[in-house]
């Protein structure tokens, strides 16, 4: 259901909203029961008393650098950017208020939802190289794994390298794998894959780069008649260029042999880089959300260090934790959004029954 319909439906059922009134502190009885919150408004602080319970639905911590540095693994400090929207609102307010009230965060480091969309919108299952011109992992992997691997590379950046047959190669690869930034980003399940979909994406990025030549941050894809020229275009130094050419030669040999003896990529994903023109798309990890938060029980009540529920306090969505442990799975698109909607529905049933 679109957001506008949800909002209108809630108004029809008597829900009241206070906009531009962020909560800054929960209120509690001496017993520890949470009774509401103090909010900041243009007219000063106001106390909101909850009739049944207080629910934290404030998003994740990615907008708070101090919390990111403390709760996430160190390599997350190398992320190129965050694509959380609206920018700057996910500052862990709910998690802080929950901890001040006696709640605890899930065991860290907290899991993160990462996508390699900091630059190009396509990379497929093709050979990746880092700034040193070296291949560094099995590229026929999902976006979370690719992002984590790139965080370990110089400047957290890489290039996907492929030749003129990449459209048909992508179509063939979808018999065995796929996913975001591999398949077409706009294709629905019912729409048959057309190689032109990804060709248009890459060629469009190449043209955009040619139109803004000189602004390196805007260039995300390159096209060249030779591998040597391609190496120069993506900015490899002489050592990295030599490494790159040697890597392509070795990679093509493994494609011919049908076996990746370096990173064990499945034979059906080994597409040689032999037919000009040659392409490179720039890839880099960005953060969508930190999908870890306050510990909750099966009723979504926030719990303390001993596992006891804090009466009157609940947390849902990315303010809650322990749904994901180490990794964020991309088996099904939108499961973070789906979790937020489902948890909201579940906690609504729980609180309504109080």
N, C-alpha and C positions, 0 to 999 in steps of 0.2 A: 504494500500500500504506500503510495507517495506520501512524503512528509506532510504536505499541506492537508491531506485527507485525515491523517492521524491527528494533527493539531486540531482541526475543526471538530473531529469526532470527540476528542477529549473535552473541548469547550462545551459541546452539546451535553456532555455528561457531568458538567459542573466543575471541571478542573480549573483551578485558578493559577495564573503564572505571575511571577515577579521578575521582570526583565531588568538587566543592568543592576542586579542585586546579588553579587557573588557571596556565597557562604564563606566565613572565615574561621568559625569555631563551632563545634558542637556543644550543646548544653547537656548536662548530666545531673541526675539526682545523686545523693550521697551513696546510694546503693550501686551506682555505676550505670544505671539505666539511662540511655540516651533519650532526651525529651524533645529535641529540636535543634535549632541552629541560630547563630548570630549571623546576620547578613549585612553587607555594606551597601548603602543606597546613597543617592544624591542628598538625601535629607539626614544622613548619619546612620549609625548602626541601629538595626531593628532585630528584635527577638521573635523568631517564628516557633510556635509551639506545635509539635506534631500530635495529631489526634490519635494515631495508632503507632506509627514507626517513622524512622528517618532512613531514606534510601540514598546511598552514594552512587551516583551515575555520572561521574565527572571525567571519564576518559583516562588516558594513560599519563605517563611521566615524561614523555620524550621532550617536552618543552622546558624542562627544568634541568639545566646542565649539571648541577650538583647532584641531583638524584640519579641522573644517567651515569655519572662517573662512579657513584657509590654502588648502585644496584645492578649495573650491567657489566659484562666482561670488558676489559680494557680496549679491545680492538673496536668496540662501538664508537670510541672517540675519533675514529678515522672515517666515519661515515661522511659522504660527500654532502648530503643534505637530508632534510626530512620533508616528506610530502604529506604530512598530517594537515588536514584542513578543517576549520580555519586556522591559519598559522598563529602560534603563540598562545593558544588557549589550553593546551594540554600540559599543565604545569604541576600535576600530581596533587592538586588541592584536596581531593577526596581521600587519597592515601594518607596525607599528612594528618588531616582531621581524624581519620580512623585510628591512626597510631596514637595520637594524643588522647584518644578516648580509651586506649587500652588494646587496640587491635595490633596485629603483627603482619608483616609482609611475608609472602611465600618465600621459600628458600631460593637464594640466588645462585648464580647470576640469572637475572630475569630473561625470559625468552623474548625475542623480537621478531616482528614481521618485516622482512626485507624484500625488496624487489630491485633487480638490476636495471632501473629505469632512469638513472641519473643523467644519461646521455641519449643513446639511441633507443628506439622502441623495437628493435629486432636484433637477434643474434643467432637463433637457431641452434642446432646441435654441432656446429662447425668448430674447427680448431680455434682455441683462444691462445693469445700470447700476452705477456706482461710488458712493462716498459723496457725490460732487458732483452726483449725479443724471444723469450723462452716460454714454451708451453708448460702449464703447471697443474692440470687436473683433467679428469674425465668430463668433457663438456656436455655430454648427453645426460644432463642432470636437471633438477628442478630449480626454480628461481632462488629459493632460500639457500640451497647449497652453493649455487654459483655466487651469490652475494657474499656469503661467508668466506669462500675461497678468495674472492677479490680483495676482501679486507686484509688478507695476509700479504698482498702484493705491494710493490712500490707505488705510493700515491693512491692505493686502492682503486686502480684503474686497469682495464684490459681491453683488447680488441678481438672481435670475432672475425676470422679470415675465411673467405670462401670465393668460389669462382663463378663464371657466367651461368653455370647450371644450378645455382642455388635455389631457384624457384621449384624446379622439378625435384631436386634433392630434398627440399623441405616436404614436398608432397609425398615422396617415398617414405621419409622418416616418420610421418604421422601414422604409418601402419604399425609402428613399434613404440612411439612415445610422443611427446609434445608438451603443450602447456603455454603459459603466457610468455611473450617475447620469443616464442618459437613458432607457434601458429600465428594466424592473423588475430590481432587484438579485437577486431570488430565483428568477427564471424560468429553467428549463432550456431547452436548445435544442429539445427536443421539445414544450415547452408553448406553445400559441398565445398571443399577446399579448392580454391583456384590459385595456382602459383602466382598469378598476376597480383594477388592481394599483397604478398610480401615483397614482390618486385617493386610495386608502386611505393611501398613504405621506404625501402632502401633508396630507390632512385630519387624519391622526393627529398630525403635527407641529404643525398649527394648534391642535388641541385641547390638546396638551401645553403649548404656549405659553400658552394661556388659563388652564390649570390652575396654572401657576407664574408668573402675571403679576406683574411686579415684579422678577423675577430675569432680567435681560436676557440673561445668558449662556446661559440654557436655552431661549430662544425662537429658533426657526430658521425658522418659516414664519408668514405672516400672511394674512388674508383680509379683504376690505373691499368694501362696496357701491359705492364710488366710488374713482377713482384718487387724488383729493385725500386721502381718508381713509387709503388705503393708504400714501401718502407720509408721512403723520403717524405711522402705526403703525410704520414701519420706522425712524423717527427722523431723517428728512431735515430740515435747517434750511430757512428760507424760500427762500434762493437755490437750494439743491439741489432743493427741491420744484418751483420754477418751471422749472428745467432739466429735471427729470424729466417734467413734464407736456408740455413742448415736445418732448422726445425721443419720447414715446409718440405724439404727434400726427404728428411727422415719420415715425416708424417705420410707423404705420398707412398713411400716404400711400404709402410705398414698397411696403408689402404690396399695396395696391390697384393700384399700377402694375406690380407683379411684378418690381421691380428694386431691389436694395440699392445705391444710388449712393455709400454711405459706406464699407462694408466688404466689399461684393461677396458677401454671403451668397446662396447659390443660391435661386432663386425658390421652389422647393418647400419651403423651410424658413421662408418668410416667413408667419408666422401672426399675424394682427392681434390687437390687445388692445382689444376693443370690448364684449364681453359680460360683464356682472357676474354673480356676484361676481368680483373681481380678486384675484390671488394674488401673493405674493412669497416666494421661498425664499432664505435667506441662504447664500452660498457662500464658501468660503475654502480655501486650499491647505494640505495637510499632507504631511509627508514619510513615505514608506514605507521607503525605503532609498537609500543612495548606492551606485549600481551600478558603481563604479569602484574599482580596487585595484592590486595589484602586477602589474607586467608579467610575463607568462608566455609560454613558447613553445608549440608545438602539442602537446607532451607534458605541458603544464601545469606544467613546471618553472619556478621563479622565475628571472628573468634579471637580469643586472647592466646597468650603463649602456652597455656595449659589445654587449649582446645575448647574452652568454655565459651558459649555464645554471649556476646554483649547485648543485653536486652534492649530492644528498640532500635537496633542498628543493622542495616543490611547493605550489601554492596553488589553491584552488577556490572556487566560489561568489562571494560579494561580497568575499572577501579577494583575489580575482584581478581583473585588469583587462583592458581593451582589447576586450571583447565589444561594449560600447556606447561610442560616441564622444561625442556631444553630448546626445542625447535618449534617453529610455527609451520604446520603442515599446509601444503598447497594442493592437497588431493581434491579439494572441492572449493571453487572460488567463493569468496565472500564469507568464509566461516567465522571470521571475527565479527563482521556485521550481523551475521545470523545469530551468533552467541549473544550479542547485545540485545537483539530483539527478543530472543527466546528467554533469556534471563529476566528481562523486564516483565514478560508475560507471567513467568513462574513466580517472581517475587510479588507481583500484583495479586495473584491468587492467594499467596501465603499471607500477605498483610491484610487483605480483605477479610480473611477468615479469623483474624485476631479478635 
